[in-house]
Amino acid sequence: MHEMYELKAIFTPNEGKRGDWAKLKVEYGNLGDSVEIDKSIVRISDYGIYDAMKREEDGSFTWSYPIPYEAPIQTYEIEVYAIDKIGNKGPKQTVIFTVTS
């Protein structure tokens, strides 16, 4: 897998309250001619969350997750990365999401 692919990850919105849904959209670019992404993974290691994102028809990936009512009010670092068709894992990138009151 191309080591320096472009990853555009956007939470809409980038913060939320307990009980709301965190919604993330990821788009990949600059993959090279021979690379096809099989999965996009989202991970919050401190909380044991490791999910494959949903592939959309436009080639992007989305993920929605309910913010637990017991979630601490703080800013979270969420890792996102791709896995290609032959199992190679691309570089991780970090996205920020804040849980408010």
Backbone atoms as SQL, in Angstrom:
CREATE TABLE atoms (id INTEGER PRIMARY KEY, chain TEXT, resi INTEGER, resn TEXT, atom TEXT, x REAL, y REAL, z REAL);
INSERT INTO atoms VALUES
  (1, 'A', 1, 'MET', 'N', 0.853, -1.176, 0.000),
  (2, 'A', 1, 'MET', 'CA', 0.000, 0.000, 0.000),
  (3, 'A', 1, 'MET', 'C', 0.894, 1.232, 0.000),
  (4, 'A', 2, 'HIS', 'N', 0.465, 2.245, -0.709),
  (5, 'A', 2, 'HIS', 'CA', 1.193, 3.505, -0.790),
  (6, 'A', 2, 'HIS', 'C', 1.298, 4.093, 0.620),
  (7, 'A', 3, 'GLU', 'N', 2.512, 4.330, 1.068),
  (8, 'A', 3, 'GLU', 'CA', 2.740, 4.778, 2.442),
  (9, 'A', 3, 'GLU', 'C', 2.206, 6.178, 2.734),
  (10, 'A', 4, 'MET', 'N', 2.008, 6.983, 1.722),
  (11, 'A', 4, 'MET', 'CA', 1.602, 8.356, 1.969),
  (12, 'A', 4, 'MET', 'C', 0.266, 8.691, 1.315),
  (13, 'A', 5, 'TYR', 'N', -0.706, 7.787, 1.436),
  (14, 'A', 5, 'TYR', 'CA', -2.004, 8.112, 0.864),
  (15, 'A', 5, 'TYR', 'C', -2.605, 9.315, 1.579),
  (16, 'A', 6, 'GLU', 'N', -3.524, 9.945, 0.888),
  (17, 'A', 6, 'GLU', 'CA', -4.225, 11.079, 1.483),
  (18, 'A', 6, 'GLU', 'C', -5.479, 10.551, 2.160),
  (19, 'A', 7, 'LEU', 'N', -5.754, 11.052, 3.341),
  (20, 'A', 7, 'LEU', 'CA', -6.934, 10.657, 4.093),
  (21, 'A', 7, 'LEU', 'C', -7.626, 11.919, 4.567),
  (22, 'A', 8, 'LYS', 'N', -8.876, 12.053, 4.185),
  (23, 'A', 8, 'LYS', 'CA', -9.681, 13.186, 4.634),
  (24, 'A', 8, 'LYS', 'C', -10.759, 12.613, 5.542),
  (25, 'A', 9, 'ALA', 'N', -10.676, 12.918, 6.834),
  (26, 'A', 9, 'ALA', 'CA', -11.627, 12.398, 7.814),
  (27, 'A', 9, 'ALA', 'C', -12.339, 13.566, 8.480),
  (28, 'A', 10, 'ILE', 'N', -13.668, 13.508, 8.469),
  (29, 'A', 10, 'ILE', 'CA', -14.459, 14.613, 9.017),
  (30, 'A', 10, 'ILE', 'C', -15.578, 14.067, 9.893),
  (31, 'A', 11, 'PHE', 'N', -15.606, 14.527, 11.158),
  (32, 'A', 11, 'PHE', 'CA', -16.748, 14.277, 12.022),
  (33, 'A', 11, 'PHE', 'C', -17.775, 15.370, 11.763),
  (34, 'A', 12, 'THR', 'N', -19.042, 14.995, 11.696),
  (35, 'A', 12, 'THR', 'CA', -20.103, 15.973, 11.489),
  (36, 'A', 12, 'THR', 'C', -21.141, 15.804, 12.589),
  (37, 'A', 13, 'PRO', 'N', -21.182, 16.698, 13.576),
  (38, 'A', 13, 'PRO', 'CA', -20.192, 17.730, 13.899),
  (39, 'A', 13, 'PRO', 'C', -18.979, 17.105, 14.574),
  (40, 'A', 14, 'ASN', 'N', -17.996, 17.935, 14.948),
  (41, 'A', 14, 'ASN', 'CA', -16.770, 17.400, 15.550),
  (42, 'A', 14, 'ASN', 'C', -16.831, 17.323, 17.073),
  (43, 'A', 15, 'GLU', 'N', -18.029, 17.520, 17.625),
  (44, 'A', 15, 'GLU', 'CA', -18.251, 17.333, 19.054),
  (45, 'A', 15, 'GLU', 'C', -19.693, 16.890, 19.268),
  (46, 'A', 16, 'GLY', 'N', -19.946, 16.297, 20.426),
  (47, 'A', 16, 'GLY', 'CA', -21.301, 15.839, 20.709),
  (48, 'A', 16, 'GLY', 'C', -21.497, 15.574, 22.187),
  (49, 'A', 17, 'LYS', 'N', -22.770, 15.517, 22.573),
  (50, 'A', 17, 'LYS', 'CA', -23.130, 15.247, 23.954),
  (51, 'A', 17, 'LYS', 'C', -23.348, 13.755, 24.153),
  (52, 'A', 18, 'ARG', 'N', -23.325, 13.349, 25.389),
  (53, 'A', 18, 'ARG', 'CA', -23.659, 11.966, 25.722),
  (54, 'A', 18, 'ARG', 'C', -25.052, 11.655, 25.182),
  (55, 'A', 19, 'GLY', 'N', -25.175, 10.499, 24.552),
  (56, 'A', 19, 'GLY', 'CA', -26.451, 10.107, 23.952),
  (57, 'A', 19, 'GLY', 'C', -26.573, 10.477, 22.483),
  (58, 'A', 20, 'ASP', 'N', -25.767, 11.435, 22.004),
  (59, 'A', 20, 'ASP', 'CA', -25.752, 11.787, 20.584),
  (60, 'A', 20, 'ASP', 'C', -25.007, 10.708, 19.801),
  (61, 'A', 21, 'TRP', 'N', -25.017, 10.843, 18.494),
  (62, 'A', 21, 'TRP', 'CA', -24.257, 9.939, 17.620),
  (63, 'A', 21, 'TRP', 'C', -23.044, 10.666, 17.073),
  (64, 'A', 22, 'ALA', 'N', -21.888, 10.024, 17.139),
  (65, 'A', 22, 'ALA', 'CA', -20.682, 10.519, 16.479),
  (66, 'A', 22, 'ALA', 'C', -20.724, 9.980, 15.056),
  (67, 'A', 23, 'LYS', 'N', -20.591, 10.854, 14.051),
  (68, 'A', 23, 'LYS', 'CA', -20.654, 10.449, 12.647),
  (69, 'A', 23, 'LYS', 'C', -19.381, 10.887, 11.936),
  (70, 'A', 24, 'LEU', 'N', -18.686, 9.906, 11.375),
  (71, 'A', 24, 'LEU', 'CA', -17.396, 10.135, 10.732),
  (72, 'A', 24, 'LEU', 'C', -17.470, 9.711, 9.267),
  (73, 'A', 25, 'LYS', 'N', -16.899, 10.532, 8.390),
  (74, 'A', 25, 'LYS', 'CA', -16.781, 10.193, 6.970),
  (75, 'A', 25, 'LYS', 'C', -15.314, 10.277, 6.585),
  (76, 'A', 26, 'VAL', 'N', -14.829, 9.245, 5.863),
  (77, 'A', 26, 'VAL', 'CA', -13.430, 9.186, 5.450),
  (78, 'A', 26, 'VAL', 'C', -13.351, 9.000, 3.938),
  (79, 'A', 27, 'GLU', 'N', -12.483, 9.787, 3.313),
  (80, 'A', 27, 'GLU', 'CA', -12.197, 9.644, 1.887),
  (81, 'A', 27, 'GLU', 'C', -10.696, 9.451, 1.727),
  (82, 'A', 28, 'TYR', 'N', -10.304, 8.522, 0.853),
  (83, 'A', 28, 'TYR', 'CA', -8.888, 8.243, 0.590),
  (84, 'A', 28, 'TYR', 'C', -8.528, 8.731, -0.803),
  (85, 'A', 29, 'GLY', 'N', -7.300, 9.215, -0.956),
  (86, 'A', 29, 'GLY', 'CA', -6.808, 9.659, -2.247),
  (87, 'A', 29, 'GLY', 'C', -5.335, 9.349, -2.389),
  (88, 'A', 30, 'ASN', 'N', -4.797, 9.552, -3.582),
  (89, 'A', 30, 'ASN', 'CA', -3.382, 9.345, -3.883),
  (90, 'A', 30, 'ASN', 'C', -2.935, 7.923, -3.542),
  (91, 'A', 31, 'LEU', 'N', -3.746, 6.951, -3.931),
  (92, 'A', 31, 'LEU', 'CA', -3.487, 5.556, -3.578),
  (93, 'A', 31, 'LEU', 'C', -2.510, 4.858, -4.505),
  (94, 'A', 32, 'GLY', 'N', -2.345, 5.351, -5.688),
  (95, 'A', 32, 'GLY', 'CA', -1.536, 4.636, -6.671),
  (96, 'A', 32, 'GLY', 'C', -2.444, 3.746, -7.506),
  (97, 'A', 33, 'ASP', 'N', -1.953, 3.320, -8.658),
  (98, 'A', 33, 'ASP', 'CA', -2.778, 2.577, -9.608),
  (99, 'A', 33, 'ASP', 'C', -3.160, 1.183, -9.154),
  (100, 'A', 34, 'SER', 'N', -2.312, 0.521, -8.403),
  (101, 'A', 34, 'SER', 'CA', -2.551, -0.889, -8.084),
  (102, 'A', 34, 'SER', 'C', -3.185, -1.124, -6.712),
  (103, 'A', 35, 'VAL', 'N', -3.515, -0.066, -5.997),
  (104, 'A', 35, 'VAL', 'CA', -4.040, -0.229, -4.639),
  (105, 'A', 35, 'VAL', 'C', -5.552, -0.091, -4.627),
  (106, 'A', 36, 'GLU', 'N', -6.202, -1.058, -4.022),
  (107, 'A', 36, 'GLU', 'CA', -7.646, -0.988, -3.819),
  (108, 'A', 36, 'GLU', 'C', -7.915, -1.227, -2.338),
  (109, 'A', 37, 'ILE', 'N', -8.586, -0.285, -1.699),
  (110, 'A', 37, 'ILE', 'CA', -8.865, -0.410, -0.269),
  (111, 'A', 37, 'ILE', 'C', -9.972, -1.436, -0.056),
  (112, 'A', 38, 'ASP', 'N', -9.707, -2.351, 0.861),
  (113, 'A', 38, 'ASP', 'CA', -10.695, -3.351, 1.234),
  (114, 'A', 38, 'ASP', 'C', -11.528, -2.878, 2.420),
  (115, 'A', 39, 'LYS', 'N', -10.849, -2.300, 3.426),
  (116, 'A', 39, 'LYS', 'CA', -11.527, -1.856, 4.641),
  (117, 'A', 39, 'LYS', 'C', -10.924, -0.550, 5.126),
  (118, 'A', 40, 'SER', 'N', -11.744, 0.211, 5.803),
  (119, 'A', 40, 'SER', 'CA', -11.275, 1.361, 6.555),
  (120, 'A', 40, 'SER', 'C', -11.631, 1.081, 8.009),
  (121, 'A', 41, 'ILE', 'N', -10.650, 1.235, 8.880),
  (122, 'A', 41, 'ILE', 'CA', -10.821, 0.878, 10.286),
  (123, 'A', 41, 'ILE', 'C', -10.803, 2.132, 11.149),
  (124, 'A', 42, 'VAL', 'N', -11.678, 2.160, 12.137),
  (125, 'A', 42, 'VAL', 'CA', -11.681, 3.220, 13.144),
  (126, 'A', 42, 'VAL', 'C', -11.420, 2.549, 14.491),
  (127, 'A', 43, 'ARG', 'N', -10.531, 3.175, 15.284),
  (128, 'A', 43, 'ARG', 'CA', -10.136, 2.557, 16.550),
  (129, 'A', 43, 'ARG', 'C', -9.975, 3.610, 17.646),
  (130, 'A', 44, 'ILE', 'N', -10.572, 3.306, 18.794),
  (131, 'A', 44, 'ILE', 'CA', -10.359, 4.103, 19.998),
  (132, 'A', 44, 'ILE', 'C', -9.787, 3.124, 21.011),
  (133, 'A', 45, 'SER', 'N', -8.466, 3.036, 21.052),
  (134, 'A', 45, 'SER', 'CA', -7.792, 1.973, 21.790),
  (135, 'A', 45, 'SER', 'C', -8.048, 2.018, 23.295),
  (136, 'A', 46, 'ASP', 'N', -8.169, 3.195, 23.872),
  (137, 'A', 46, 'ASP', 'CA', -8.392, 3.294, 25.316),
  (138, 'A', 46, 'ASP', 'C', -9.724, 2.692, 25.750),
  (139, 'A', 47, 'TYR', 'N', -10.643, 2.526, 24.811),
  (140, 'A', 47, 'TYR', 'CA', -11.977, 2.042, 25.144),
  (141, 'A', 47, 'TYR', 'C', -12.326, 0.730, 24.444),
  (142, 'A', 48, 'GLY', 'N', -11.348, 0.113, 23.801),
  (143, 'A', 48, 'GLY', 'CA', -11.578, -1.177, 23.169),
  (144, 'A', 48, 'GLY', 'C', -12.495, -1.131, 21.957),
  (145, 'A', 49, 'ILE', 'N', -12.613, 0.028, 21.340),
  (146, 'A', 49, 'ILE', 'CA', -13.464, 0.160, 20.151),
  (147, 'A', 49, 'ILE', 'C', -12.593, -0.031, 18.914),
  (148, 'A', 50, 'TYR', 'N', -12.987, -0.997, 18.090),
  (149, 'A', 50, 'TYR', 'CA', -12.279, -1.337, 16.855),
  (150, 'A', 50, 'TYR', 'C', -13.351, -1.762, 15.865),
  (151, 'A', 51, 'ASP', 'N', -13.659, -0.907, 14.894),
  (152, 'A', 51, 'ASP', 'CA', -14.757, -1.171, 13.960),
  (153, 'A', 51, 'ASP', 'C', -14.318, -0.976, 12.516),
  (154, 'A', 52, 'ALA', 'N', -14.863, -1.817, 11.653),
  (155, 'A', 52, 'ALA', 'CA', -14.740, -1.586, 10.216),
  (156, 'A', 52, 'ALA', 'C', -15.813, -0.574, 9.827),
  (157, 'A', 53, 'MET', 'N', -15.435, 0.376, 9.005),
  (158, 'A', 53, 'MET', 'CA', -16.374, 1.395, 8.559),
  (159, 'A', 53, 'MET', 'C', -17.206, 0.866, 7.394),
  (160, 'A', 54, 'LYS', 'N', -18.338, 1.498, 7.147),
  (161, 'A', 54, 'LYS', 'CA', -19.230, 1.116, 6.041),
  (162, 'A', 54, 'LYS', 'C', -18.743, 1.773, 4.747),
  (163, 'A', 55, 'ARG', 'N', -18.603, 0.963, 3.696),
  (164, 'A', 55, 'ARG', 'CA', -18.222, 1.507, 2.384),
  (165, 'A', 55, 'ARG', 'C', -19.474, 2.070, 1.712),
  (166, 'A', 56, 'GLU', 'N', -19.362, 3.305, 1.242),
  (167, 'A', 56, 'GLU', 'CA', -20.478, 3.961, 0.550),
  (168, 'A', 56, 'GLU', 'C', -20.306, 3.820, -0.957),
  (169, 'A', 57, 'GLU', 'N', -21.372, 4.059, -1.709),
  (170, 'A', 57, 'GLU', 'CA', -21.344, 3.906, -3.168),
  (171, 'A', 57, 'GLU', 'C', -20.333, 4.833, -3.837),
  (172, 'A', 58, 'ASP', 'N', -20.061, 5.989, -3.229),
  (173, 'A', 58, 'ASP', 'CA', -19.119, 6.943, -3.831),
  (174, 'A', 58, 'ASP', 'C', -17.658, 6.617, -3.515),
  (175, 'A', 59, 'GLY', 'N', -17.415, 5.492, -2.806),
  (176, 'A', 59, 'GLY', 'CA', -16.052, 5.091, -2.477),
  (177, 'A', 59, 'GLY', 'C', -15.566, 5.581, -1.126),
  (178, 'A', 60, 'SER', 'N', -16.348, 6.441, -0.485),
  (179, 'A', 60, 'SER', 'CA', -15.973, 6.903, 0.853),
  (180, 'A', 60, 'SER', 'C', -16.384, 5.840, 1.879),
  (181, 'A', 61, 'PHE', 'N', -15.997, 6.069, 3.123),
  (182, 'A', 61, 'PHE', 'CA', -16.348, 5.173, 4.222),
  (183, 'A', 61, 'PHE', 'C', -16.991, 5.998, 5.323),
  (184, 'A', 62, 'THR', 'N', -18.007, 5.434, 5.990),
  (185, 'A', 62, 'THR', 'CA', -18.674, 6.141, 7.075),
  (186, 'A', 62, 'THR', 'C', -18.747, 5.259, 8.317),
  (187, 'A', 63, 'TRP', 'N', -18.873, 5.924, 9.460),
  (188, 'A', 63, 'TRP', 'CA', -18.981, 5.236, 10.746),
  (189, 'A', 63, 'TRP', 'C', -19.835, 6.089, 11.666),
  (190, 'A', 64, 'SER', 'N', -20.780, 5.460, 12.318),
  (191, 'A', 64, 'SER', 'CA', -21.619, 6.139, 13.309),
  (192, 'A', 64, 'SER', 'C', -21.558, 5.348, 14.599),
  (193, 'A', 65, 'TYR', 'N', -21.520, 6.070, 15.718),
  (194, 'A', 65, 'TYR', 'CA', -21.395, 5.394, 17.003),
  (195, 'A', 65, 'TYR', 'C', -22.121, 6.217, 18.064),
  (196, 'A', 66, 'PRO', 'N', -22.955, 5.569, 18.875),
  (197, 'A', 66, 'PRO', 'CA', -23.641, 6.322, 19.933),
  (198, 'A', 66, 'PRO', 'C', -22.655, 6.682, 21.051),
  (199, 'A', 67, 'ILE', 'N', -22.684, 7.923, 21.457),
  (200, 'A', 67, 'ILE', 'CA', -21.814, 8.354, 22.557),
  (201, 'A', 67, 'ILE', 'C', -22.429, 7.841, 23.853),
  (202, 'A', 68, 'PRO', 'N', -21.712, 6.984, 24.580),
  (203, 'A', 68, 'PRO', 'CA', -22.277, 6.419, 25.806),
  (204, 'A', 68, 'PRO', 'C', -22.602, 7.510, 26.844),
  (205, 'A', 69, 'TYR', 'N', -23.675, 7.288, 27.591),
  (206, 'A', 69, 'TYR', 'CA', -24.062, 8.258, 28.624),
  (207, 'A', 69, 'TYR', 'C', -23.004, 8.364, 29.721),
  (208, 'A', 70, 'GLU', 'N', -22.188, 7.328, 29.894),
  (209, 'A', 70, 'GLU', 'CA', -21.150, 7.358, 30.918),
  (210, 'A', 70, 'GLU', 'C', -19.795, 7.831, 30.374),
  (211, 'A', 71, 'ALA', 'N', -19.747, 8.252, 29.118),
  (212, 'A', 71, 'ALA', 'CA', -18.476, 8.704, 28.515),
  (213, 'A', 71, 'ALA', 'C', -17.960, 9.944, 29.237),
  (214, 'A', 72, 'PRO', 'N', -16.689, 9.941, 29.610),
  (215, 'A', 72, 'PRO', 'CA', -16.111, 11.144, 30.231),
  (216, 'A', 72, 'PRO', 'C', -16.137, 12.327, 29.256),
  (217, 'A', 73, 'ILE', 'N', -16.376, 13.503, 29.821),
  (218, 'A', 73, 'ILE', 'CA', -16.365, 14.727, 29.018),
  (219, 'A', 73, 'ILE', 'C', -14.901, 15.080, 28.776),
  (220, 'A', 74, 'GLN', 'N', -14.465, 14.895, 27.520),
  (221, 'A', 74, 'GLN', 'CA', -13.072, 15.150, 27.163),
  (222, 'A', 74, 'GLN', 'C', -12.925, 15.078, 25.651),
  (223, 'A', 75, 'THR', 'N', -11.708, 15.333, 25.188),
  (224, 'A', 75, 'THR', 'CA', -11.380, 15.209, 23.772),
  (225, 'A', 75, 'THR', 'C', -10.737, 13.840, 23.549),
  (226, 'A', 76, 'TYR', 'N', -11.181, 13.147, 22.504),
  (227, 'A', 76, 'TYR', 'CA', -10.710, 11.798, 22.198),
  (228, 'A', 76, 'TYR', 'C', -9.897, 11.805, 20.915),
  (229, 'A', 77, 'GLU', 'N', -8.870, 10.981, 20.885),
  (230, 'A', 77, 'GLU', 'CA', -8.091, 10.762, 19.675),
  (231, 'A', 77, 'GLU', 'C', -8.541, 9.443, 19.071),
  (232, 'A', 78, 'ILE', 'N', -9.037, 9.499, 17.850),
  (233, 'A', 78, 'ILE', 'CA', -9.552, 8.327, 17.157),
  (234, 'A', 78, 'ILE', 'C', -8.616, 8.016, 15.998),
  (235, 'A', 79, 'GLU', 'N', -8.135, 6.777, 15.935),
  (236, 'A', 79, 'GLU', 'CA', -7.238, 6.357, 14.854),
  (237, 'A', 79, 'GLU', 'C', -8.066, 5.845, 13.677),
  (238, 'A', 80, 'VAL', 'N', -7.616, 6.198, 12.483),
  (239, 'A', 80, 'VAL', 'CA', -8.253, 5.731, 11.243),
  (240, 'A', 80, 'VAL', 'C', -7.149, 5.238, 10.321),
  (241, 'A', 81, 'TYR', 'N', -7.375, 4.094, 9.685),
  (242, 'A', 81, 'TYR', 'CA', -6.416, 3.598, 8.695),
  (243, 'A', 81, 'TYR', 'C', -7.109, 2.645, 7.732),
  (244, 'A', 82, 'ALA', 'N', -6.457, 2.400, 6.608),
  (245, 'A', 82, 'ALA', 'CA', -6.993, 1.530, 5.561),
  (246, 'A', 82, 'ALA', 'C', -6.255, 0.193, 5.543),
  (247, 'A', 83, 'ILE', 'N', -6.955, -0.819, 5.070),
  (248, 'A', 83, 'ILE', 'CA', -6.361, -2.124, 4.788),
  (249, 'A', 83, 'ILE', 'C', -6.684, -2.440, 3.338),
  (250, 'A', 84, 'ASP', 'N', -5.642, -2.786, 2.547),
  (251, 'A', 84, 'ASP', 'CA', -5.892, -3.053, 1.126),
  (252, 'A', 84, 'ASP', 'C', -6.337, -4.501, 0.907),
  (253, 'A', 85, 'LYS', 'N', -6.604, -4.843, -0.343),
  (254, 'A', 85, 'LYS', 'CA', -7.149, -6.156, -0.704),
  (255, 'A', 85, 'LYS', 'C', -6.223, -7.315, -0.368),
  (256, 'A', 86, 'ILE', 'N', -4.903, -7.051, -0.230),
  (257, 'A', 86, 'ILE', 'CA', -3.994, -8.156, 0.107),
  (258, 'A', 86, 'ILE', 'C', -3.589, -8.139, 1.582),
  (259, 'A', 87, 'GLY', 'N', -4.249, -7.279, 2.385),
  (260, 'A', 87, 'GLY', 'CA', -4.046, -7.288, 3.824),
  (261, 'A', 87, 'GLY', 'C', -3.024, -6.316, 4.369),
  (262, 'A', 88, 'ASN', 'N', -2.442, -5.479, 3.509),
  (263, 'A', 88, 'ASN', 'CA', -1.478, -4.486, 3.981),
  (264, 'A', 88, 'ASN', 'C', -2.203, -3.347, 4.693),
  (265, 'A', 89, 'LYS', 'N', -1.692, -2.975, 5.857),
  (266, 'A', 89, 'LYS', 'CA', -2.273, -1.885, 6.633),
  (267, 'A', 89, 'LYS', 'C', -1.546, -0.598, 6.303),
  (268, 'A', 90, 'GLY', 'N', -2.295, 0.438, 6.006),
  (269, 'A', 90, 'GLY', 'CA', -1.716, 1.741, 5.719),
  (270, 'A', 90, 'GLY', 'C', -1.410, 2.500, 6.997),
  (271, 'A', 91, 'PRO', 'N', -0.766, 3.660, 6.867),
  (272, 'A', 91, 'PRO', 'CA', -0.425, 4.454, 8.040),
  (273, 'A', 91, 'PRO', 'C', -1.675, 4.941, 8.785),
  (274, 'A', 92, 'LYS', 'N', -1.562, 5.003, 10.099),
  (275, 'A', 92, 'LYS', 'CA', -2.660, 5.498, 10.934),
  (276, 'A', 92, 'LYS', 'C', -2.661, 7.021, 10.925),
  (277, 'A', 93, 'GLN', 'N', -3.855, 7.566, 10.959),
  (278, 'A', 93, 'GLN', 'CA', -4.002, 8.997, 11.141),
  (279, 'A', 93, 'GLN', 'C', -4.970, 9.216, 12.295),
  (280, 'A', 94, 'THR', 'N', -4.791, 10.304, 12.994),
  (281, 'A', 94, 'THR', 'CA', -5.600, 10.591, 14.176),
  (282, 'A', 94, 'THR', 'C', -6.602, 11.696, 13.876),
  (283, 'A', 95, 'VAL', 'N', -7.838, 11.467, 14.328),
  (284, 'A', 95, 'VAL', 'CA', -8.924, 12.431, 14.197),
  (285, 'A', 95, 'VAL', 'C', -9.385, 12.766, 15.619),
  (286, 'A', 96, 'ILE', 'N', -9.770, 13.999, 15.845),
  (287, 'A', 96, 'ILE', 'CA', -10.175, 14.461, 17.173),
  (288, 'A', 96, 'ILE', 'C', -11.697, 14.574, 17.250),
  (289, 'A', 97, 'PHE', 'N', -12.265, 14.096, 18.363),
  (290, 'A', 97, 'PHE', 'CA', -13.695, 14.267, 18.645),
  (291, 'A', 97, 'PHE', 'C', -13.832, 14.622, 20.121),
  (292, 'A', 98, 'THR', 'N', -14.693, 15.587, 20.431),
  (293, 'A', 98, 'THR', 'CA', -14.878, 16.033, 21.801),
  (294, 'A', 98, 'THR', 'C', -16.266, 15.696, 22.300),
  (295, 'A', 99, 'VAL', 'N', -16.334, 15.060, 23.474),
  (296, 'A', 99, 'VAL', 'CA', -17.601, 14.820, 24.142),
  (297, 'A', 99, 'VAL', 'C', -17.830, 15.986, 25.099),
  (298, 'A', 100, 'THR', 'N', -18.967, 16.651, 24.919),
  (299, 'A', 100, 'THR', 'CA', -19.313, 17.794, 25.755),
  (300, 'A', 100, 'THR', 'C', -20.356, 17.349, 26.797),
  (301, 'A', 101, 'SER', 'N', -20.878, 18.291, 27.550),
  (302, 'A', 101, 'SER', 'CA', -21.830, 17.975, 28.625),
  (303, 'A', 101, 'SER', 'C', -23.022, 17.168, 28.197);
